[in-house]
Amino acid sequence: MSITVVGSVALDTIETLFGKMERGLGGAAMHFSVAASFFTDINLIGVVGGDFPQEHIDFMKKRNIDLTGLQVEMEGKTFHWIGRYDEDVNSAITLETHLNVFETFKPVVPDKYKNPDFLFLANIHPDLQLHVIANAGKPKMIAMDTMNLWIDITKDILKKVIQKVDLVCINDQEVKMLTGNNNLVCGAREIQNMGPKTVIVKRGEYGAVLFHEEKIFAAPALPIEEVKDPTGAGDTFAGGMMGYLDQCPEVTFDHLKTAIICGSVMASFNVEEFGCNRLRKLTKDDISKRFADFQALGQFDSMSL
């Protein structure tokens, strides 16, 4: 069992009301990979520069993340995002973006990564997502994420990607941007009509909604008293979700429901500290206990009239 993931690996500088992290480990593919590695084997496709710390390489290897597909451009610098969150932790304020080696990134799919159980396309340019699909062999399932930028400037190409995947992971505002429909259910159904049978809508602190074929499931988010850094929460959610699915014999509605809770569990840990710091010291026992906390959120007695 394995997941091949392609996306950004970054060094993030982030400031919130709870402090600041300088050039910490980040990026969509990185948050995804660390979360998913608690459930299955990960093959990472990305790019970093010569400034990427060896300690991060060692950490990824410790998490059994295969780095054959990680390009290291020794003369270049790693993608560096500088951002801030004020009182509203749902809104990131971008101060600086230095794409560096990520600006000219052309994913290469190693032979050992082809024909994976799952292929996950993090929110890179849709052209690159199409390139990876064309070179990844025949995955059993292809899932993707995207972002508002690609909907703004490459909507037609993005729709071509959506037509080729089995599962779309997208947030509620992006559903409205992509479809022009302000009704979440109708918007999700429109995306399903583009091709994928499964659409998962991330709603941040309000949980997530699963649309699979004709069925719907709404999952809660665990109330967290101190959200120190929400960066990468959506990618961590996707990693936990896909990691669990890779353990399942098939992708059914019931397995997807459990997978969404697993994703929510991992995201709830991610926001407790900066970058990937909370996941660095996470244990499987921690995950099991928090999963039980999520189960308790949705338990209630039958009603009688």
C-alpha positions in Angstrom: 0.0 0.0 0.0 1.3 3.5 -0.8 0.4 7.0 -1.8 2.3 9.1 -4.3 1.9 12.8 -3.5 3.1 15.8 -5.5 3.2 19.4 -4.2 5.1 22.1 -2.5 7.8 21.6 0.2 8.5 24.9 1.8 10.2 26.8 4.6 7.5 29.0 6.2 7.9 32.1 8.4 4.7 32.5 10.3 3.6 34.9 13.0 0.3 34.6 15.0 -0.9 35.9 18.4 0.9 33.0 20.0 4.3 33.6 18.6 6.5 33.3 15.6 8.2 30.5 13.6 11.2 31.3 11.4 11.8 29.2 8.3 10.0 26.1 9.7 9.0 23.0 7.7 5.9 23.6 5.6 4.3 23.2 2.2 1.2 21.4 1.0 2.9 18.1 0.1 4.9 18.2 3.4 1.9 18.6 5.7 0.1 16.0 3.7 3.0 13.5 3.8 3.6 13.8 7.5 0.0 13.3 8.4 -0.5 10.4 6.0 2.7 8.7 7.1 1.0 7.6 10.4 -1.2 5.3 8.3 0.7 4.2 5.2 3.9 4.6 3.1 4.4 7.9 1.3 6.2 8.7 -2.0 7.0 12.4 -2.2 7.5 14.4 -5.4 8.7 17.9 -4.8 11.6 20.3 -5.0 13.9 22.1 -2.5 17.0 24.2 -2.6 20.4 23.7 -1.2 19.3 25.7 1.9 16.9 23.0 2.9 18.0 21.8 6.4 19.3 18.3 6.7 17.3 17.9 9.9 14.1 18.1 7.9 15.4 15.4 5.5 16.2 13.2 8.5 12.7 13.8 9.9 11.1 12.8 6.7 13.1 9.6 6.5 12.3 8.8 10.1 8.6 9.1 9.1 9.3 6.5 6.3 8.6 9.1 3.6 10.4 8.0 0.4 12.4 10.9 -1.0 13.4 9.4 -4.4 11.1 11.9 -6.0 12.4 15.0 -4.1 14.5 17.1 -6.4 17.3 19.0 -4.6 18.7 22.0 -6.5 21.8 22.8 -4.6 22.4 26.2 -6.3 18.8 27.4 -5.6 16.7 28.3 -2.6 13.6 26.6 -1.2 10.1 28.0 -1.6 9.7 30.5 1.3 6.3 31.8 2.4 6.1 34.6 5.0 2.7 35.2 6.5 0.7 36.4 9.5 -2.5 35.7 11.2 -4.3 38.3 13.4 -7.4 37.7 15.4 -9.1 35.9 12.6 -7.2 32.7 12.3 -9.2 31.7 9.2 -7.5 34.5 7.1 -3.8 34.3 6.4 -2.1 37.6 5.5 0.6 37.0 3.0 3.6 39.3 3.6 6.0 37.8 1.1 6.2 34.8 -1.3 9.5 33.6 -2.7 8.8 30.8 -5.1 12.5 30.2 -5.7 13.1 26.7 -7.1 9.4 26.0 -7.0 8.9 28.6 -9.8 10.4 26.3 -12.4 9.4 23.0 -10.8 8.7 20.2 -13.3 7.6 17.1 -11.4 9.3 13.8 -12.4 7.6 10.6 -11.4 10.2 7.9 -10.6 9.4 4.4 -12.0 9.0 3.1 -8.4 6.2 5.7 -7.8 4.1 4.7 -10.8 0.9 2.7 -10.5 0.4 3.6 -6.8 -2.7 2.7 -4.9 -3.5 6.4 -4.6 -2.1 9.5 -6.3 -2.7 12.8 -4.5 -2.3 16.1 -6.4 -1.7 18.9 -3.9 -2.6 22.5 -4.9 0.1 23.0 -7.6 -0.7 24.5 -11.0 -3.3 22.5 -12.9 -0.8 22.0 -15.8 1.5 20.3 -13.5 -1.3 18.2 -12.1 -2.2 17.0 -15.6 1.5 16.3 -16.3 1.7 14.0 -13.3 -1.5 12.2 -14.2 -0.1 11.5 -17.6 3.1 10.1 -16.2 1.9 8.2 -13.1 0.8 5.0 -14.8 -2.6 3.7 -13.6 -3.3 4.6 -10.0 -6.2 2.8 -8.4 -7.5 6.2 -7.3 -6.6 9.9 -8.1 -7.5 12.6 -5.6 -6.7 16.3 -5.8 -6.8 19.6 -4.0 -6.8 23.1 -5.4 -6.9 26.7 -4.3 -8.5 30.1 -5.2 -5.6 31.3 -7.3 -6.0 28.4 -9.8 -9.7 28.9 -9.9 -9.1 32.6 -10.7 -6.5 32.3 -13.4 -6.7 28.7 -14.8 -10.3 27.6 -14.3 -10.6 25.9 -17.7 -7.4 23.9 -17.2 -8.5 23.1 -13.6 -11.8 21.7 -14.9 -9.8 19.3 -17.2 -8.0 18.0 -14.1 -11.2 17.5 -12.2 -12.6 15.5 -15.1 -9.7 13.0 -14.7 -9.8 12.4 -10.9 -11.9 10.3 -8.6 -12.0 12.6 -5.6 -11.8 16.4 -5.1 -10.9 18.0 -1.8 -11.9 21.7 -1.8 -13.0 24.3 0.7 -16.5 25.9 0.8 -15.4 29.3 -0.7 -13.7 27.6 -3.6 -16.8 25.6 -4.4 -18.7 28.8 -4.8 -15.8 30.3 -6.9 -15.6 27.3 -9.1 -19.3 26.7 -9.8 -20.8 30.2 -9.2 -23.3 28.5 -7.0 -23.8 29.9 -3.4 -25.6 26.7 -2.3 -22.9 24.3 -1.0 -24.9 21.2 -1.8 -25.7 22.3 -5.3 -22.1 23.4 -5.9 -20.7 20.1 -4.8 -23.1 18.3 -7.0 -22.0 20.4 -10.0 -18.4 19.4 -9.3 -19.5 15.7 -9.2 -21.1 16.2 -12.5 -17.7 17.2 -13.9 -16.4 13.7 -13.3 -15.4 12.7 -9.8 -17.8 10.6 -7.8 -16.5 12.0 -4.5 -16.3 15.6 -3.4 -15.1 16.6 0.1 -15.7 20.1 1.2 -13.5 21.5 3.9 -15.2 24.1 6.2 -12.4 24.9 8.6 -13.5 25.2 12.2 -17.0 24.0 11.1 -15.8 20.5 9.9 -16.2 18.9 6.5 -19.0 17.6 4.3 -18.7 14.4 2.2 -20.5 14.0 -1.1 -20.1 10.4 -2.4 -22.4 9.4 -5.3 -25.8 10.4 -4.0 -24.9 10.2 -0.3 -24.0 13.0 2.1 -22.2 12.9 5.4 -21.3 15.9 7.6 -18.4 15.7 10.0 -17.8 18.0 12.9 -14.5 19.8 13.8 -13.1 19.4 17.3 -13.3 22.7 19.2 -9.8 23.8 19.9 -9.2 26.4 22.6 -5.9 27.7 21.2 -5.3 27.6 17.5 -1.6 28.6 17.4 -1.1 28.1 13.6 -3.7 27.0 11.1 -1.2 26.9 8.2 -1.4 23.5 6.4 -4.5 22.3 8.3 -6.3 21.5 5.1 -3.3 19.6 3.7 -3.0 17.7 7.0 -6.7 16.9 6.8 -6.2 15.4 3.3 -3.2 13.5 4.5 -5.0 11.8 7.4 -8.0 11.1 5.2 -6.1 9.6 2.3 -3.7 7.7 4.7 -6.6 5.9 6.3 -8.3 5.1 2.9 -5.1 3.5 1.8 -5.6 0.9 4.6 -9.1 0.0 3.4 -9.7 -2.9 1.0 -12.0 -0.6 -1.1 -13.3 3.0 -1.1 -16.8 2.8 0.2 -19.1 5.5 1.7 -18.6 4.1 5.2 -14.8 4.0 4.7 -14.9 7.6 3.5 -16.8 8.7 6.6 -14.2 7.2 8.9 -11.5 8.7 6.7 -12.9 12.2 7.1 -12.8 11.9 10.8 -9.2 10.7 10.6 -8.4 13.7 8.6 -10.1 16.0 11.1 -8.1 14.3 13.9 -4.8 15.0 12.2 -5.8 18.6 11.4 -6.8 19.2 15.0 -3.3 18.3 16.1 -1.6 20.3 13.4 -3.1 23.7 14.5 -1.9 23.2 18.1 1.7 24.2 17.3 3.6 26.0 14.5 4.3 24.2 11.2 4.7 20.4 11.5 6.0 20.7 15.1 3.0 19.0 16.8 3.0 16.1 14.3 6.7 15.6 15.0 6.0 14.3 18.5 2.6 12.8 17.8 2.0 9.1 18.7 -0.6 6.6 17.4 -2.0 6.5 20.9 -2.6 10.2 20.7 -4.4 9.7 17.5 -6.6 6.9 18.9 -7.6 9.0 21.9 -8.6 12.0 19.8 -10.5 9.8 17.4 -12.6 8.7 20.4 -13.1 12.4 21.2 -14.6 12.9 17.8 -16.8 9.9 18.2 -18.2 11.4 21.4 -19.1 14.7 19.6 -21.7 12.9 17.5 -23.2 10.6 20.0 -26.8 11.3 21.2 -29.9 9.4 22.3 -32.9 8.6 20.2 -35.8 11.0 20.3 -39.3 9.9 21.4 -42.4 11.9 20.9 
